[in-house]
């Protein structure tokens, strides 16, 4: 049973087309990161919706591992330079990389068993686990990190659903109007 349609990949596209597409995705991710700072999440200060993760999830359907990894790293570094700080860089790096790796495995090897929304939820959960690892390292206490776990688990479900449905809605449009060869 196939849960997701296939999308055109940019494997045969020119280097210029790939570079422009990746640049647009990075710019969009940076804009989303900037604006989500102004969206309050009352349950836990500092929790963000993870809108930039929508870009990572979308990129996984059109780009290679290496290209998507470069996109994620550039987004994290540039975001830290423009609107972050040293600590936020480590939270973004740990969460972003773990989320990317987990979603990559699901998209490449398990996409016939999980919907895009399911993959998004798993990615959101992995992102929060990555951040909790940094909390445990910084505070030198697993207990502090575990105290945040219930709220972050619920937020992973909610934000993962929002991001997953959004990307599922947008990917056919991107495939038809942006990626078409």
C-alpha positions in Angstrom: 0.0 0.0 0.0 1.5 3.3 -1.1 0.5 6.2 1.2 2.2 9.0 -0.7 2.4 10.0 -4.4 5.8 10.2 -5.9 7.3 13.5 -6.7 9.8 14.6 -9.3 13.3 14.7 -7.9 15.8 17.2 -9.1 18.4 14.6 -9.9 18.6 15.5 -13.6 18.2 19.2 -13.1 21.0 21.6 -13.9 23.3 22.8 -11.1 21.8 26.3 -11.5 18.2 25.1 -11.1 19.2 23.1 -8.0 21.1 26.0 -6.5 18.3 28.4 -7.1 15.8 26.0 -5.6 17.9 25.3 -2.5 18.6 29.0 -2.1 14.8 29.8 -2.2 14.2 27.0 0.4 16.9 28.4 2.7 15.5 32.0 2.4 12.0 30.7 3.1 13.2 28.8 6.1 15.0 31.8 7.5 11.9 34.0 7.0 9.7 31.4 8.7 12.2 31.1 11.6 12.2 34.9 12.0 8.4 35.2 12.1 7.7 32.3 14.3 9.6 34.1 17.1 6.6 36.4 17.3 4.1 33.6 17.7 3.7 32.9 21.4 3.3 29.4 22.6 1.8 29.8 26.1 2.4 26.2 27.4 6.2 26.6 27.5 8.2 29.7 26.9 10.8 29.2 24.2 8.9 26.5 22.4 8.5 27.3 18.7 6.2 25.8 16.1 9.1 24.6 14.0 7.9 26.1 10.8 11.3 25.8 9.2 11.1 22.0 9.6 8.4 22.2 6.9 11.2 23.2 4.5 13.3 20.3 5.6 10.5 17.9 5.1 9.6 19.3 1.6 13.3 19.2 0.6 13.5 15.5 1.4 11.1 14.8 -1.4 13.0 16.7 -4.1 16.6 16.8 -3.1 19.3 14.2 -2.3 20.6 13.5 1.2 23.7 15.7 0.7 21.7 18.6 -0.7 19.1 18.5 2.1 21.8 18.2 4.7 23.5 21.3 3.2 20.2 23.1 3.3 19.6 22.2 7.0 23.1 23.2 8.0 23.1 26.5 6.1 19.7 27.3 7.6 20.8 26.5 11.2 24.1 28.5 10.9 22.5 31.5 9.1 19.6 31.6 11.6 22.1 31.6 14.5 24.0 34.4 12.9 20.9 36.6 12.1 18.6 36.0 15.0 20.1 33.5 17.4 22.7 33.2 20.0 25.3 30.5 21.1 22.8 28.5 23.1 20.0 28.7 20.5 22.6 27.5 17.9 23.2 24.3 19.9 19.4 23.7 20.4 18.8 24.2 16.7 21.7 22.1 15.6 20.9 19.1 17.8 17.1 19.3 17.0 17.5 20.1 13.4 20.1 17.4 12.6 18.3 14.6 14.5 14.9 15.6 13.0 16.5 15.6 9.5 18.2 12.2 9.9 15.0 10.6 11.3 12.8 12.1 8.6 15.3 11.1 5.9 15.1 7.5 7.0 11.3 7.6 7.1 11.0 9.3 3.7 13.6 7.1 1.9 12.8 3.7 3.5 9.4 3.8 5.2 7.3 6.2 3.1 5.0 3.4 2.0 4.2 2.7 5.7 3.9 6.2 7.0 2.1 9.2 5.7 3.8 12.6 5.3 1.9 13.8 8.4 3.2 10.8 10.3 6.8 11.5 9.2 6.3 15.1 10.2 5.2 14.1 13.7 8.2 11.7 14.1 10.5 14.5 12.9 9.0 17.0 15.4 9.4 14.5 18.2 13.0 13.8 17.1 13.7 17.6 17.1 12.5 17.9 20.6 14.6 14.9 21.7 17.6 16.5 20.2 17.0 19.6 22.2 16.4 17.7 25.4 19.8 16.1 25.0 21.3 19.6 24.9 19.3 20.6 28.0 20.6 17.5 29.8 24.2 18.3 28.8 24.0 22.0 29.7 22.3 21.4 33.1 24.2 18.2 33.7 20.9 16.7 34.8 18.7 14.2 32.9 15.9 15.1 35.4 15.6 18.7 34.1 15.4 17.5 30.6 12.8 14.8 31.5 10.7 17.4 33.3 10.2 19.1 29.9 9.4 15.9 28.1 5.6 15.7 28.5 5.0 19.2 27.3 7.4 18.8 24.4 5.9 15.4 23.4 2.4 17.0 23.2 3.8 20.0 21.3 5.6 17.5 18.9 2.3 15.9 18.1 0.5 19.2 17.5 3.2 21.0 15.5 4.0 17.8 13.6 0.4 17.5 12.5 0.3 21.2 11.5 3.5 21.0 9.5 2.7 17.6 8.0 -0.7 18.7 6.7 0.8 21.9 5.4 3.6 20.2 3.5 1.2 17.5 2.2 -1.0 20.3 0.8 1.9 22.3 -0.7 4.1 19.5 -2.3 1.8 18.8 -5.2 1.8 22.5 -6.0 5.6 22.7 -5.8 6.0 19.5 -7.9 3.7 20.8 -10.6 4.7 24.5 -10.7 8.3 24.6 -9.5 10.0 21.3 -10.0 8.5 20.3 -13.4 11.2 19.6 -15.9 
